[in-house]
Amino acid sequence: MASLQERAEAAEEAEDLQSALELWRELARREGESYSLLRYGSLAKRMEKWDEAESAFSEALRQDPGSSLILECIGDLWARRTDKDEDESFGVAKQWFLRALEYERNARLLTRLGATFQALGDGAAARDAFEQAIELNPRYEEALYNLAQVEEETDPQKAAELLERAIEIDPDYALAHQKLGVLYEEVKDLTRAEYHFRRSLEIDPVDYWSGLYLANNLGVQGRNEEAERMYRFATSLRSDYVEGFEFFARFLESVGKNREAGAVRARAAQISEDQIANGD
């Protein structure tokens, strides 16, 4: 007969998250060990059960107060939770990450701290944290991607170089391909931009933004039939994003399809009305 841990791991792997949560909760209650508490808390966090996750991590920390990993997990919880004021939540996350760094320094932790500084609007501190992460591990693609985001406004060429390094390390880094596409499109390198948008979609075929960016890219190139197909595909992925329909309508108007543009805008208006009625 499978152990409680084996059943919990199998349920989580099968994406039966509620069953997995109940099993991890029971295992944590029975054993009270930091490993089961971390697995329980991590799944609760994934399911946005914020208070439950906080309780699990707090109990794990009580047992092992010098664990950098547990401190990092608590910081990550506060960086992600949506039930608190955003600035307050990121401020608390920063303090937990700084505490974790007192026990261990690694590229992942520094990158999380940098992302928190960035969310708090402290670009200089974010850059410093990302640079420290890269110094520790020059092949940590997450740090390269995040540093590129900091550099994007002031030094887009450097940002592109960082992103190229990131996809050299991980050729399937979809977000890096997407961001490279945006940067190359801004300097009118439409062919290279198209390549990266398509690579992003190859990796994640239902990426709404890459689909929308590619549609715009094709339209700018004058490949109108391909652009229209891509706009229809992208807007089908997220019918709740009315902004995408407006982009599509403007494209249709630009190619003389005013009747179709009106139909797209009418659909967007109906979606918007339904969202307001539902309190979304």
C-alpha positions in Angstrom: 0.0 0.0 0.0 1.3 3.4 -1.0 2.5 5.7 1.9 0.7 9.0 2.6 3.6 10.9 1.0 3.5 8.7 -2.1 -0.2 9.3 -2.4 0.3 13.1 -1.9 3.0 13.2 -4.5 0.9 11.2 -7.0 -2.1 13.4 -6.5 -0.1 16.5 -7.1 1.6 15.1 -10.2 -1.9 14.2 -11.5 -3.0 17.9 -10.9 -5.6 16.7 -8.3 -4.6 19.6 -6.2 -7.4 19.5 -3.6 -6.7 15.8 -2.8 -3.0 16.5 -2.7 -3.5 19.4 -0.3 -5.6 17.3 2.0 -2.9 14.6 2.0 0.0 17.0 2.6 -2.0 18.6 5.4 -2.6 15.3 7.0 1.1 14.3 6.6 2.2 17.6 8.1 -0.2 17.1 11.0 1.1 13.6 11.7 4.8 14.1 11.3 5.3 17.8 11.8 8.5 17.6 9.8 9.8 20.6 7.9 9.8 18.8 4.6 6.1 17.9 4.7 5.3 21.4 6.0 7.1 23.0 3.1 5.4 20.8 0.6 2.0 21.5 2.2 2.7 25.2 2.4 4.0 25.4 -1.2 0.9 23.7 -2.6 -1.4 25.9 -0.5 0.5 28.9 -1.9 0.0 27.6 -5.4 -3.7 27.3 -4.7 -3.8 30.8 -3.3 -4.7 29.7 0.2 -2.5 32.3 1.6 -3.2 32.1 5.3 -2.9 28.3 5.2 0.4 28.5 3.4 1.7 31.1 5.9 0.7 28.9 8.9 2.5 25.9 7.3 5.7 27.8 6.6 5.6 29.5 10.1 5.5 26.1 11.7 8.4 24.9 9.6 10.4 27.9 10.5 9.6 27.3 14.2 11.3 23.9 13.9 14.2 25.2 11.8 14.7 28.9 12.4 18.0 29.1 10.6 16.8 27.6 7.3 17.4 30.0 4.4 15.0 27.9 2.2 12.1 28.3 4.6 12.8 32.0 5.0 12.8 32.3 1.1 9.6 30.4 0.9 7.9 32.8 3.2 9.3 35.7 1.2 8.0 34.2 -2.0 4.6 33.8 -0.4 4.4 37.4 0.5 5.6 38.4 -3.0 2.8 36.5 -4.6 -0.2 36.9 -2.2 -3.1 39.0 -3.5 -5.1 39.3 -0.3 -3.0 42.2 1.1 -2.0 45.7 0.1 0.5 45.2 -2.7 3.2 47.6 -1.4 2.9 46.2 2.1 3.1 42.7 0.8 6.2 43.3 -1.3 7.7 45.2 1.6 7.3 42.2 3.9 8.7 39.9 1.2 11.8 42.0 1.0 12.5 41.6 4.7 12.1 37.8 4.5 14.4 37.6 1.5 17.0 39.8 3.3 16.8 37.5 6.4 17.3 34.4 4.1 20.4 36.0 2.7 22.0 36.2 6.1 22.2 32.4 6.1 22.8 31.6 2.4 23.6 33.5 -0.8 22.5 32.0 -4.1 21.4 33.3 -7.5 17.8 32.3 -7.1 17.3 34.1 -3.8 19.1 37.2 -5.1 16.9 37.2 -8.2 13.8 37.0 -6.1 15.0 39.9 -4.0 15.7 41.9 -7.1 12.3 41.2 -8.5 10.8 42.5 -5.2 12.9 45.7 -5.3 11.7 46.1 -8.9 8.0 45.7 -7.8 8.7 48.4 -5.1 10.0 50.8 -7.7 13.7 50.6 -6.5 15.4 50.0 -9.9 18.9 50.6 -8.5 18.6 48.0 -5.8 17.0 45.6 -8.3 19.9 46.0 -10.7 22.4 45.4 -7.9 20.6 42.3 -6.8 20.4 40.9 -10.3 24.0 41.7 -11.0 25.1 39.9 -7.8 23.0 36.9 -8.8 24.8 36.8 -12.2 28.1 37.2 -10.6 27.4 34.1 -8.5 26.0 32.2 -11.4 26.6 33.7 -14.9 24.3 31.0 -16.4 21.3 31.8 -14.3 18.9 32.8 -17.1 16.2 34.2 -14.7 18.6 36.8 -13.4 19.6 37.7 -17.0 16.0 38.1 -18.0 15.2 40.2 -15.0 18.2 42.4 -15.4 17.2 42.9 -19.1 13.8 44.3 -17.8 15.7 46.8 -15.7 17.9 47.9 -18.6 15.2 48.0 -21.2 14.3 51.6 -20.9 17.8 53.1 -20.6 19.9 50.7 -22.6 17.7 48.5 -24.9 20.8 47.1 -26.7 22.2 45.8 -23.4 18.8 44.4 -22.6 18.8 42.5 -25.9 22.3 41.2 -25.3 21.2 39.9 -21.9 18.1 38.2 -23.4 20.2 36.6 -26.1 22.5 35.2 -23.4 19.4 33.9 -21.6 18.0 32.0 -24.6 21.5 30.7 -25.4 21.4 29.0 -22.0 17.7 28.0 -22.3 16.5 28.0 -25.9 13.0 27.3 -24.8 12.7 30.4 -22.5 9.4 31.7 -24.0 9.3 35.0 -22.1 12.8 35.9 -23.2 11.9 35.2 -26.8 8.8 37.3 -26.4 10.7 40.2 -24.9 13.4 40.0 -27.6 10.7 40.2 -30.2 9.4 43.4 -28.6 12.9 45.0 -28.5 13.7 44.1 -32.1 10.3 45.4 -33.3 11.0 48.7 -31.6 14.2 49.1 -33.7 12.3 48.1 -36.8 14.0 44.7 -37.2 10.7 43.1 -38.1 12.2 39.8 -39.4 14.1 39.1 -36.3 11.2 40.2 -34.1 8.9 37.8 -36.0 11.3 34.9 -35.4 11.2 35.4 -31.7 7.5 35.8 -31.5 7.1 32.6 -33.4 9.6 30.8 -31.2 7.7 32.0 -28.1 4.5 30.5 -29.6 6.2 27.3 -30.5 7.2 26.9 -26.9 3.8 28.1 -25.5 1.2 27.7 -28.3 -1.5 29.5 -26.2 0.5 32.6 -25.3 -1.9 35.4 -25.8 0.6 38.2 -25.9 3.0 36.5 -28.3 0.1 35.9 -30.6 -1.0 39.5 -30.4 2.5 40.8 -31.0 3.0 38.5 -33.9 -0.3 39.6 -35.5 0.8 43.2 -35.2 4.2 42.4 -36.6 2.7 40.7 -39.6 0.3 43.6 -40.2 3.2 46.1 -40.2 5.0 43.9 -42.7 1.9 44.1 -44.9 1.1 40.4 -44.7 -2.5 41.1 -44.0 -4.1 37.7 -44.4 -1.6 36.1 -42.0 -2.1 39.0 -39.6 -5.9 38.7 -39.6 -5.6 34.9 -38.9 -3.3 35.6 -36.1 -5.5 38.3 -34.6 -8.4 35.9 -34.7 -6.4 33.2 -33.0 -5.0 35.5 -30.3 -8.3 37.1 -29.4 -9.8 33.6 -29.2 -7.3 32.8 -26.4 -8.4 35.5 -24.1 -11.9 36.8 -24.9 -11.9 38.6 -21.6 -9.1 41.0 -22.8 -11.1 43.6 -24.6 -8.0 45.6 -25.5 -7.0 42.8 -27.9 -10.2 43.3 -29.8 -9.6 47.0 -30.2 -6.1 46.3 -31.7 -7.8 43.8 -34.1 -10.5 46.3 -35.0 -7.9 49.0 -35.8 -6.1 46.5 -38.0 -9.3 45.6 -39.9 -10.0 49.3 -40.5 -6.5 49.8 -41.8 -7.1 47.3 -44.5 -10.5 48.6 -45.4 -12.6 46.0 -43.6 -14.8 48.5 -41.7 -17.8 46.2 -41.4 -15.7 43.5 -39.8 -14.1 46.0 -37.5 -17.5 47.2 -36.3 -18.5 43.6 -35.5 -15.3 43.1 -33.5 -15.9 46.3 -31.5 -19.5 45.2 -30.9 -18.3 41.9 -29.5 -15.8 43.7 -27.3 -18.5 46.0 -26.0 -20.7 43.1 -25.1 -17.9 41.4 -23.3 -17.2 44.6 -21.4 -20.8 45.0 -20.4 -21.0 41.4 -19.2 -17.9 41.9 -17.1 -19.4 45.0 -15.5 -22.7 43.1 -14.8 -20.8 40.3 -13.2 -18.6 42.6 -11.1 -15.4 41.6 -12.8 
